[in-house]
Amino acid sequence: MAFATLNGIQVHYRDEGDPDGAPVVFLNSLGTTLHVWDLILPHLPKGLRIIRADMRGHGDTEVTAAPYSMGQLVRDTESLLMHLTVKDALVVGLSIGGMIAQGLAVKRLDLVRAFVLSNTAAKIGSPKMWDDRVEVAQTEGLDALTETTMTRWFSRDFLARPELPHWRAMFESTSVDGYAGCCAAIKGTDFYTPTASLRLPTLGIAGTEDGATPPDLVRETVELIPGARMELLRRTGHLPCVENPTEYGALLTDFMKEIGHV
C-alpha cells in the first residue's frame, strides 16, 4: 500500500506495471474503491503503467467532513499525477470518476492526452435526488441505500450471481462523510459547456441496463466532443468493468491501439 499527502489529505494509491510504460489512470465510481478495476487488469496490454487511487472519503484514503466540491476532487487527482510526475495519460473515469476526468482535462490538458468516459455524464441527476440520498445516508446509514444502489449498478443477471455480496460490502464500507461529500460534488457539477470545449481522443462506454447513467445520457455527453465515439455493452449495468471485464478490457485495448497509446 502506498500513501501520499496530497491536497491536505492522505491518499491511498497504487502505481503498478512498467514505470516507463504509457500511463493509464483509473478513476473510481461513488461507493467503490480502487479494487473496482481489479478484474479488468489481466485484460489490458502488457507494459502499461497503471495508476489507481481511492477517492477522498473512500477506501483507505482519508475521510474529510462533507460536503466536497468537484474542484476539490479534481485537485486531488491533479496532485496525485503531479506527485507521480505523470503527463499525457489515458484517463479512464467511471461515473463520478468520469466527471473528475472531464474537470481534469479542462484544467490540465497536459496531464490528459485522451480519456474514456464510462457510465458518466457532464451532469448527473437532480439536486433533490442527491439531497435525498445524503439525508438517508446521514440519518439511516448506507445500509438503507444498498438495495436500490445494487439495482442501479447491476444488470438483472448479475444481481443473481454469487459475487454480489462482495460489491454490497464494498458499498456499505464507504464512510457516510465520503459518500455524502461526493454526492454534494456531483450535485453541484454541470460540465456541459466546459466539456464541449474539449478536443481530445474520447471513448464513451455505456451499459444497456445502467440504472444510474442510462446510455442516452452518456451519449449526450460524449457527443459534445468532436470525433468521440461510443460503445454500448449489452446486458450490462453501471459497473461494466465488474460485470463484463473481458469485453471492457478489449474496448480499452482497442482504443489504446487506435490512439497510439500502446
Secondary structure, DSSP 8 states (H G I E B T S, - for coil): -EEEEETTEEEEEEEEE-TTS-EEEEE--TT--GGGGGGGGGGS-TT-EEEEE--TTSTTS----S---HHHHHHHHHHHHHHTT--SEEEEEETHHHHHHHHHHHH-TTTEEEEEEES--SS-S-HHHHHHHHHHHHHH-GGGGHHHHHHHHS-HHHHTSTTHHHHHHHHHTS-HHHHHHHHHHHHT---HHHHHT--S-EEEEEETT-SSS-HHHHHHHHTTSTT-EEEEETT--S-HHHH-HHHHHHHHHHHHHHTT--
